[in-house]
């Protein structure tokens, strides 16, 4: 799943900030 998000980040650098927040939230849910 992280690899998919990384691919999205590569294609949309302008959304990097929001995507990072989503990744942090998802990681918190997983843990």
PDBQT receptor file of N, H, CA, C and O in Angstrom, charges set to zero:
ATOM      1  N   UNK A   1       0.841  -1.198   0.000  1.00  0.00    +0.000 N 
ATOM      2  CA  UNK A   1       0.000   0.000   0.000  1.00  0.00    +0.000 C 
ATOM      3  C   UNK A   1       0.879   1.251   0.000  1.00  0.00    +0.000 C 
ATOM      4  O   UNK A   1       0.582   2.234  -0.680  1.00  0.00    +0.000 OA
ATOM      5  N   UNK A   2       1.951   1.199   0.764  1.00  0.00    +0.000 N 
ATOM      6  H   UNK A   2       2.192   0.401   1.317  1.00  0.00    +0.000 HD
ATOM      7  CA  UNK A   2       2.849   2.356   0.804  1.00  0.00    +0.000 C 
ATOM      8  C   UNK A   2       3.443   2.605  -0.570  1.00  0.00    +0.000 C 
ATOM      9  O   UNK A   2       3.594   3.753  -0.985  1.00  0.00    +0.000 OA
ATOM     10  N   UNK A   3       3.782   1.528  -1.281  1.00  0.00    +0.000 N 
ATOM     11  H   UNK A   3       3.659   0.595  -0.944  1.00  0.00    +0.000 HD
ATOM     12  CA  UNK A   3       4.372   1.680  -2.609  1.00  0.00    +0.000 C 
ATOM     13  C   UNK A   3       3.394   2.382  -3.551  1.00  0.00    +0.000 C 
ATOM     14  O   UNK A   3       3.803   3.191  -4.384  1.00  0.00    +0.000 OA
ATOM     15  N   UNK A   4       2.117   2.076  -3.420  1.00  0.00    +0.000 N 
ATOM     16  H   UNK A   4       1.785   1.418  -2.743  1.00  0.00    +0.000 HD
ATOM     17  CA  UNK A   4       1.104   2.725  -4.259  1.00  0.00    +0.000 C 
ATOM     18  C   UNK A   4       1.053   4.212  -3.938  1.00  0.00    +0.000 C 
ATOM     19  O   UNK A   4       0.988   5.046  -4.842  1.00  0.00    +0.000 OA
ATOM     20  N   UNK A   5       1.082   4.543  -2.651  1.00  0.00    +0.000 N 
ATOM     21  H   UNK A   5       1.134   3.866  -1.917  1.00  0.00    +0.000 HD
ATOM     22  CA  UNK A   5       1.050   5.952  -2.259  1.00  0.00    +0.000 C 
ATOM     23  C   UNK A   5       2.287   6.671  -2.771  1.00  0.00    +0.000 C 
ATOM     24  O   UNK A   5       2.202   7.816  -3.215  1.00  0.00    +0.000 OA
ATOM     25  N   UNK A   6       3.437   6.005  -2.713  1.00  0.00    +0.000 N 
ATOM     26  H   UNK A   6       3.506   5.075  -2.353  1.00  0.00    +0.000 HD
ATOM     27  CA  UNK A   6       4.670   6.614  -3.223  1.00  0.00    +0.000 C 
ATOM     28  C   UNK A   6       4.522   6.928  -4.708  1.00  0.00    +0.000 C 
ATOM     29  O   UNK A   6       4.983   7.973  -5.169  1.00  0.00    +0.000 OA
ATOM     30  N   UNK A   7       3.888   6.042  -5.454  1.00  0.00    +0.000 N 
ATOM     31  H   UNK A   7       3.514   5.194  -5.081  1.00  0.00    +0.000 HD
ATOM     32  CA  UNK A   7       3.688   6.279  -6.881  1.00  0.00    +0.000 C 
ATOM     33  C   UNK A   7       2.821   7.501  -7.111  1.00  0.00    +0.000 C 
ATOM     34  O   UNK A   7       3.079   8.294  -8.016  1.00  0.00    +0.000 OA
ATOM     35  N   UNK A   8       1.788   7.652  -6.288  1.00  0.00    +0.000 N 
ATOM     36  H   UNK A   8       1.578   7.007  -5.553  1.00  0.00    +0.000 HD
ATOM     37  CA  UNK A   8       0.907   8.812  -6.412  1.00  0.00    +0.000 C 
ATOM     38  C   UNK A   8       1.675  10.085  -6.079  1.00  0.00    +0.000 C 
ATOM     39  O   UNK A   8       1.512  11.108  -6.743  1.00  0.00    +0.000 OA
ATOM     40  N   UNK A   9       2.516  10.018  -5.044  1.00  0.00    +0.000 N 
ATOM     41  H   UNK A   9       2.648   9.186  -4.504  1.00  0.00    +0.000 HD
ATOM     42  CA  UNK A   9       3.297  11.200  -4.664  1.00  0.00    +0.000 C 
ATOM     43  C   UNK A   9       4.218  11.614  -5.801  1.00  0.00    +0.000 C 
ATOM     44  O   UNK A   9       4.396  12.804  -6.059  1.00  0.00    +0.000 OA
ATOM     45  N   UNK A  10       4.795  10.644  -6.473  1.00  0.00    +0.000 N 
ATOM     46  H   UNK A  10       4.650   9.677  -6.263  1.00  0.00    +0.000 HD
ATOM     47  CA  UNK A  10       5.714  10.945  -7.571  1.00  0.00    +0.000 C 
ATOM     48  C   UNK A  10       4.981  11.655  -8.706  1.00  0.00    +0.000 C 
ATOM     49  O   UNK A  10       5.540  12.533  -9.363  1.00  0.00    +0.000 OA
ATOM     50  N   UNK A  11       3.724  11.267  -8.933  1.00  0.00    +0.000 N 
ATOM     51  H   UNK A  11       3.269  10.553  -8.400  1.00  0.00    +0.000 HD
ATOM     52  CA  UNK A  11       2.967  11.859 -10.035  1.00  0.00    +0.000 C 
ATOM     53  C   UNK A  11       2.360  13.204  -9.642  1.00  0.00    +0.000 C 
ATOM     54  O   UNK A  11       2.119  14.049 -10.505  1.00  0.00    +0.000 OA
ATOM     55  N   UNK A  12       2.112  13.411  -8.349  1.00  0.00    +0.000 N 
ATOM     56  H   UNK A  12       2.308  12.726  -7.648  1.00  0.00    +0.000 HD
ATOM     57  CA  UNK A  12       1.465  14.652  -7.913  1.00  0.00    +0.000 C 
ATOM     58  C   UNK A  12       2.238  15.283  -6.755  1.00  0.00    +0.000 C 
ATOM     59  O   UNK A  12       1.791  15.233  -5.610  1.00  0.00    +0.000 OA
ATOM     60  N   UNK A  13       3.392  15.875  -7.050  1.00  0.00    +0.000 N 
ATOM     61  H   UNK A  13       3.755  15.916  -7.980  1.00  0.00    +0.000 HD
ATOM     62  CA  UNK A  13       4.222  16.484  -5.995  1.00  0.00    +0.000 C 
ATOM     63  C   UNK A  13       3.512  17.622  -5.271  1.00  0.00    +0.000 C 
ATOM     64  O   UNK A  13       3.826  17.905  -4.115  1.00  0.00    +0.000 OA
ATOM     65  N   UNK A  14       2.564  18.278  -5.928  1.00  0.00    +0.000 N 
ATOM     66  H   UNK A  14       2.309  18.049  -6.868  1.00  0.00    +0.000 HD
ATOM     67  CA  UNK A  14       1.870  19.394  -5.287  1.00  0.00    +0.000 C 
ATOM     68  C   UNK A  14       0.970  18.908  -4.161  1.00  0.00    +0.000 C 
ATOM     69  O   UNK A  14       0.586  19.683  -3.285  1.00  0.00    +0.000 OA
ATOM     70  N   UNK A  15       0.633  17.613  -4.188  1.00  0.00    +0.000 N 
ATOM     71  H   UNK A  15       0.945  16.984  -4.900  1.00  0.00    +0.000 HD
ATOM     72  CA  UNK A  15      -0.213  17.051  -3.128  1.00  0.00    +0.000 C 
ATOM     73  C   UNK A  15       0.626  16.331  -2.079  1.00  0.00    +0.000 C 
ATOM     74  O   UNK A  15       0.091  15.634  -1.217  1.00  0.00    +0.000 OA
ATOM     75  N   UNK A  16       1.939  16.504  -2.158  1.00  0.00    +0.000 N 
ATOM     76  H   UNK A  16       2.373  17.071  -2.858  1.00  0.00    +0.000 HD
ATOM     77  CA  UNK A  16       2.842  15.784  -1.262  1.00  0.00    +0.000 C 
ATOM     78  C   UNK A  16       2.485  16.030   0.196  1.00  0.00    +0.000 C 
ATOM     79  O   UNK A  16       2.442  15.092   0.992  1.00  0.00    +0.000 OA
ATOM     80  N   UNK A  17       2.228  17.287   0.553  1.00  0.00    +0.000 N 
ATOM     81  H   UNK A  17       2.262  18.049  -0.093  1.00  0.00    +0.000 HD
ATOM     82  CA  UNK A  17       1.922  17.615   1.948  1.00  0.00    +0.000 C 
ATOM     83  C   UNK A  17       0.684  16.892   2.441  1.00  0.00    +0.000 C 
ATOM     84  O   UNK A  17       0.711  16.263   3.499  1.00  0.00    +0.000 OA
ATOM     85  N   UNK A  18      -0.416  16.976   1.673  1.00  0.00    +0.000 N 
ATOM     86  H   UNK A  18      -0.438  17.487   0.814  1.00  0.00    +0.000 HD
ATOM     87  CA  UNK A  18      -1.657  16.325   2.095  1.00  0.00    +0.000 C 
ATOM     88  C   UNK A  18      -1.485  14.817   2.112  1.00  0.00    +0.000 C 
ATOM     89  O   UNK A  18      -1.998  14.138   3.003  1.00  0.00    +0.000 OA
ATOM     90  N   UNK A  19      -0.775  14.298   1.142  1.00  0.00    +0.000 N 
ATOM     91  H   UNK A  19      -0.358  14.849   0.419  1.00  0.00    +0.000 HD
ATOM     92  CA  UNK A  19      -0.568  12.850   1.074  1.00  0.00    +0.000 C 
ATOM     93  C   UNK A  19       0.210  12.374   2.295  1.00  0.00    +0.000 C 
ATOM     94  O   UNK A  19      -0.085  11.316   2.852  1.00  0.00    +0.000 OA
ATOM     95  N   UNK A  20       1.204  13.154   2.710  1.00  0.00    +0.000 N 
ATOM     96  H   UNK A  20       1.444  14.014   2.258  1.00  0.00    +0.000 HD
ATOM     97  CA  UNK A  20       1.983  12.760   3.887  1.00  0.00    +0.000 C 
ATOM     98  C   UNK A  20       1.082  12.691   5.108  1.00  0.00    +0.000 C 
ATOM     99  O   UNK A  20       1.216  11.779   5.923  1.00  0.00    +0.000 OA
ATOM    100  N   UNK A  21       0.163  13.645   5.245  1.00  0.00    +0.000 N 
ATOM    101  H   UNK A  21       0.055  14.387   4.582  1.00  0.00    +0.000 HD
ATOM    102  CA  UNK A  21      -0.755  13.625   6.382  1.00  0.00    +0.000 C 
ATOM    103  C   UNK A  21      -1.611  12.368   6.341  1.00  0.00    +0.000 C 
ATOM    104  O   UNK A  21      -1.846  11.738   7.372  1.00  0.00    +0.000 OA
ATOM    105  N   UNK A  22      -2.083  11.999   5.138  1.00  0.00    +0.000 N 
ATOM    106  H   UNK A  22      -1.892  12.510   4.300  1.00  0.00    +0.000 HD
ATOM    107  CA  UNK A  22      -2.890  10.786   5.007  1.00  0.00    +0.000 C 
ATOM    108  C   UNK A  22      -2.075   9.560   5.377  1.00  0.00    +0.000 C 
ATOM    109  O   UNK A  22      -2.576   8.658   6.048  1.00  0.00    +0.000 OA
ATOM    110  N   UNK A  23      -0.820   9.521   4.942  1.00  0.00    +0.000 N 
ATOM    111  H   UNK A  23      -0.413  10.254   4.397  1.00  0.00    +0.000 HD
ATOM    112  CA  UNK A  23       0.040   8.374   5.252  1.00  0.00    +0.000 C 
ATOM    113  C   UNK A  23       0.218   8.254   6.761  1.00  0.00    +0.000 C 
ATOM    114  O   UNK A  23       0.177   7.153   7.311  1.00  0.00    +0.000 OA
ATOM    115  N   UNK A  24       0.415   9.384   7.426  1.00  0.00    +0.000 N 
ATOM    116  H   UNK A  24       0.448  10.278   6.980  1.00  0.00    +0.000 HD
ATOM    117  CA  UNK A  24       0.588   9.360   8.886  1.00  0.00    +0.000 C 
ATOM    118  C   UNK A  24      -0.683   8.829   9.542  1.00  0.00    +0.000 C 
ATOM    119  O   UNK A  24      -0.607   8.010  10.458  1.00  0.00    +0.000 OA
ATOM    120  N   UNK A  25      -1.846   9.281   9.088  1.00  0.00    +0.000 N 
ATOM    121  H   UNK A  25      -1.908   9.946   8.343  1.00  0.00    +0.000 HD
ATOM    122  CA  UNK A  25      -3.112   8.828   9.663  1.00  0.00    +0.000 C 
ATOM    123  C   UNK A  25      -3.305   7.341   9.413  1.00  0.00    +0.000 C 
ATOM    124  O   UNK A  25      -3.722   6.612  10.313  1.00  0.00    +0.000 OA
ATOM    125  N   UNK A  26      -3.007   6.884   8.203  1.00  0.00    +0.000 N 
ATOM    126  H   UNK A  26      -2.669   7.476   7.472  1.00  0.00    +0.000 HD
ATOM    127  CA  UNK A  26      -3.154   5.465   7.872  1.00  0.00    +0.000 C 
ATOM    128  C   UNK A  26      -2.202   4.633   8.720  1.00  0.00    +0.000 C 
ATOM    129  O   UNK A  26      -2.579   3.582   9.237  1.00  0.00    +0.000 OA
ATOM    130  N   UNK A  27      -0.968   5.105   8.859  1.00  0.00    +0.000 N 
ATOM    131  H   UNK A  27      -0.661   5.959   8.439  1.00  0.00    +0.000 HD
ATOM    132  CA  UNK A  27       0.014   4.372   9.661  1.00  0.00    +0.000 C 
ATOM    133  C   UNK A  27      -0.463   4.263  11.104  1.00  0.00    +0.000 C 
ATOM    134  O   UNK A  27      -0.300   3.220  11.737  1.00  0.00    +0.000 OA
ATOM    135  N   UNK A  28      -1.050   5.336  11.623  1.00  0.00    +0.000 N 
ATOM    136  H   UNK A  28      -1.182   6.184  11.108  1.00  0.00    +0.000 HD
ATOM    137  CA  UNK A  28      -1.548   5.310  12.994  1.00  0.00    +0.000 C 
ATOM    138  C   UNK A  28      -2.669   4.288  13.129  1.00  0.00    +0.000 C 
ATOM    139  O   UNK A  28      -2.749   3.581  14.133  1.00  0.00    +0.000 OA
ATOM    140  N   UNK A  29      -3.533   4.207  12.123  1.00  0.00    +0.000 N 
ATOM    141  H   UNK A  29      -3.468   4.781  11.307  1.00  0.00    +0.000 HD
ATOM    142  CA  UNK A  29      -4.636   3.242  12.166  1.00  0.00    +0.000 C 
ATOM    143  C   UNK A  29      -4.097   1.819  12.113  1.00  0.00    +0.000 C 
ATOM    144  O   UNK A  29      -4.593   0.937  12.813  1.00  0.00    +0.000 OA
ATOM    145  N   UNK A  30      -3.079   1.594  11.281  1.00  0.00    +0.000 N 
ATOM    146  H   UNK A  30      -2.676   2.311  10.712  1.00  0.00    +0.000 HD
ATOM    147  CA  UNK A  30      -2.510   0.250  11.154  1.00  0.00    +0.000 C 
ATOM    148  C   UNK A  30      -1.875  -0.168  12.476  1.00  0.00    +0.000 C 
ATOM    149  O   UNK A  30      -2.048  -1.302  12.922  1.00  0.00    +0.000 OA
ATOM    150  N   UNK A  31      -1.146   0.741  13.093  1.00  0.00    +0.000 N 
ATOM    151  H   UNK A  31      -1.005   1.662  12.730  1.00  0.00    +0.000 HD
ATOM    152  CA  UNK A  31      -0.488   0.420  14.358  1.00  0.00    +0.000 C 
ATOM    153  C   UNK A  31      -1.523   0.400  15.456  1.00  0.00    +0.000 C 
ATOM    154  O   UNK A  31      -1.189   0.150  16.614  1.00  0.00    +0.000 OA
TER     155      UNK A  31
